[in-house]
């Protein structure tokens, strides 16, 4: 036994920031950003917390899945940008929803949502749960150096959620990690210990764009090839690939290495930017609400991120 998806939801901040507006803060332009990463605007928190966004997404998913908070057996939040180190975002969300189940966070950077799905699948396999809420929620705007045009134009805020129930629709998965901070890192505040003498570090997102691009394209194409094969399927069987929305050029490059038509690679990066672990569930919910996910269809999810991490899975879509 694994699971099936009962409901989906997403929530983004009200404030949209266009490329033209960013050009007032850093040396950039709408044309430069569109050509480099494919983003036109992104959503940024003004008063919302990461937990607020997660709660908004969760309520939508619960409503669609006809599930009440007291029915949940577990809450798993994927995040790299919780509001606090403790309580976890999952625990904050549990309180906001009025649930009483165990709740905890998973940090695998932009791959976090797939790591969280795979974690949930294990609980279903052991028959420890009947309904699980899985969230990808981020407030990356507080971790970005808004004077660095290589990163501030990319990252954004948002949350996406799924409610999982018992089923056999999670067909295959793959998780990967290659530890190191030389390609992508988000340093923590060093604190004020009088005994610690660290090397000075810039406390914002750092990313080596070229190395990230190479890792991402290879990870996405390789992981998708493996999980499609492991599910007993052919690439032509996949109705939709829902990739992490980091860079439109990464998605396009990966699609060219796979025997899947480019128009089956879903995208919404143009209006949301890179929301890390939230990007896949946000896009999943948009496709679902638009009626583009048909019962019986096979969908593949693929992500990559800091760690370095990557993950992919194949799901047979059937919410009924």
N, C-alpha and C positions, 0 to 999 in steps of 0.2 A: 504493500500500500504506500502511496505517496500523497498527493493532494490534487484538488482542482481549485480553480479560482472562482470564488463566489461573487466577488464584487471588486470594483476598482474606484479610485478617486485621486484627485490631485488638488493642490492649493498653491497659489503663487502670490507674492506681495502685490498690492494695488499699484505701486509705483513702477512705471516703465521708464527706462533710461535708454534713449536712442544713441546711435553712434554720433550724430551731430552734437548732442549734449556732451558726450564724453570728450569731443574734440576741444571743448572749452577748458578742460582740465589737463589733458596730455596732448602731445604732438601726434595726432592721428587724424583719420578722416573716415567718412562712411565708406568710401571706395576701398581704402586700405584694409579695413576690418572685414568687409564683405569678401574681398578676394582672399584674404589670409585665412579666415576661419568660417566664413559664411553666416555671420551674425548681423542682424539689423538692429535688434534691441534686446534688452534683458530686464528681468524684474529684480528689484533691490528693496530690502526691508527698510522701513522708516520707523515704525513703531512695533512691528511684528517680531516675535522671537521665532527661533527655529521650532520650538515646541508648538507655538501657535499654528505654524504652517502644517506641521505634522498632524495636529488635531483636526484642522480643516480637511486635510486629505483623508484622514481616518474616518471622519463622520460621513463623508461621501461614499467611501468604500463600504462601510457598515450598512448604510442605508440601501445601497444597491444590492448588497449581499443578504438583505433581510436578517441582519444579525444585530443583537443588542450587546452592549459592552459586557454585561454580566455573563454572556455566553462564551466569551473569549477564554481560552485556556492558556494563552501566551501572547505576549507582545514583543516583537523583535524589531528594533530600530537600527537601520544602517545610517551612520553619520560620521563625518570627519570634523564637523563644526557644531557640536552641541553647545547649548547656552552655558553650561557649567560642566566641570569635570565630574561633579557629583551634586545632586542626583543625576542619574543618567537621563537622557531625553526620553527613553522608554518609560522610566518611572514617572517623569513629569506628565507624559501623555496618559499613562494609566490613571493618574489622579484627575486629570482634566476630563477624561471620559467617564470616570466613575467605575472603572473595571477593578477587579480584585485578583487578577491572575499574575503569575511571574512576569517580569519585564526586564529586558536588558538591551544594551547597545552592542553593535558589531561595527568595527572599524576596519574596512579593507579599501578605504578611499573610494574612488569612483566605481570599483567592482563590488562595493558593499551590498547592494541590493541582491545581486545574484548569490553572494556568500550567505546572506540572510535567508533567501529562499531555500538554499541547500541545507542550511541548519534546520529550518522548519521541516523539511522533508524527512530528516532523521527522526524527529519527534513523532511524525505521523507513522513512519515505518515501525517504530517501537510501540505504536498504539498508545502513546502517552497524551495525545491531544485529539480534539475533534474540530476545533476552530482556532485559527491563529491569525493575528494581525501582523503584517510585515510592512514596514515603512522605510522609505529612503527620504531623509529630510536634511536640508542644508541651509545654513546662513553664511555662505562663503564671502559675502561682501565685507564682513568684519576681519577676514584673514588676508585680504588683498591689499597690496601697496598701490594706492590710487595715483601714484606718480609713475608707475611702471606700465607703459603701454603694452608690453608683451603679455601681461597677465590681467590687468584690470579690465581689458576689453572682453575677456573670455568668460570669467566666472560670474555666477549669479546665484540667486536664492530661490528655493522652491521645495515642495514635498510631493511625493506620490505614495499611494498605499494600495495594498491588496488584502482582501480577506480570503483566507484559505480554508477549505473544508475537506473532508475525507474523499479520496478518489484515487485514480490511477493515471492522472494526466501529466505528471512530471516524468518525462520519458528518459532523459539522460542529462548529465551535467559534467562539467569539468572546472576545477579550480586550480589556480597556479599562482606561485609567488617566487620572486627573486629579490631577496632583501637588499636594501641599500638606499641611501638618500642622495646619491649624486645626480639623479635625473629629475626627481620631483621630491620636494620636501616642504613641510610646514613646521618650522621650529616653534617649540613652546617657549613661554616666558621663562627666563632663567631663575627667577626668584631673587631673594635678597639674603641668601645664606652668606654669613661672613667667612665661611670656610671653603666655599666653592669658587674656583677661579677659571671660568670657562673662556673659550675663545669667543669674541663678539660675533653674534649672528643676527642677521636681519630677520625680524620676527613676522615675516609674511610669506605667502606662497612663492616658492622658487620652482621654476620649471625650465629644463633644457629642451627647447622646442624641437630641435632636430632629432635628438635621441628619443624623445617621447613619441614622435611621429613614426620612427622606425619600429619601435617596440609595439606600438598600437596596431599598426597595419599587420605585422606578422602574427601578433597575438590573436587579433580578431579573425583573420583568415584561417589560422591553424586551429584555434579553438572551435570555430563553427564547423570546420571539416570533421573534427573528431566527434563532436556531440551529435551531428546529423548521422554519421556512420553508426555511432553507438546506439542511436534510437532505431536503427534498422531502416533508415530512410535514405532517399536520394536528395541531392540539392533541389531538384525540380519539385519535390513534395512540399517544400517550405513556402507557405503563403506570404509570410512577413518575417523579415529580420528586423528586430527592434534593437538597434545598437546604442551604446552610450553616445551621447551627443557632446563630443568634445571639439570636433573640428570636421566640417563637411568634407574637407580634402582627405582626411583619414578614412571616413566612411566610403567615399568614392574609390579610393585606392584599394581598400579591402574588397569591395564589391567586384573589382576587376580581376581579382585573384580567385574568385569563386564562380562556380557554374550556376549562379542565381541572378536573374534579371535585375538590373540596377533599380528599376521602379518598385521592387519588393523591399528595398531598404528604406524603412520609414525615417522621416526627419522632421524635427520641429526646432532645430537649433537656431533658426533665423529669428524666432521671437522670444526664445528663453535663454539662449547661451548655454554654457556648461554648468549644470547644477549638480555635478558629481553623482552621488548615489541616487539622487532624485530623478535623474534624467530619464532612465528607462521606465520607471513606473508612471511618470507624468505622461510620456508618449504612449505607453500602453493604455492608459485611461482615455486619452484623446481618441485613439483608434477605436477603442471599445465603444465609447459614446457616439462616435460617428457611424457606427454600424459596420465597420470594416473588418471586424473579427468574426468570422462565421463559425458556427458550431461544426466541430470536426476538423477545423483547419489546424495545421501544424505551424507554430510560431517559434522562432529561435531568438533568444536574447544573448547579447554579447557585450562585455564591458572590459575596461582596462584602466589602470590608474596607479597612483603612488603605492610604493611598496618595494619593488614594482609588483602589482597584482594583475591578474586577469581572471575572467570567468565567463562561462557560456552554458546555456541549457536549451533543451527543446521541450515545449509544452504543447499538448493537444488541447485546443481551445474548446471548452464545453462548460458553460456556467450553469446549465440546467440539470 
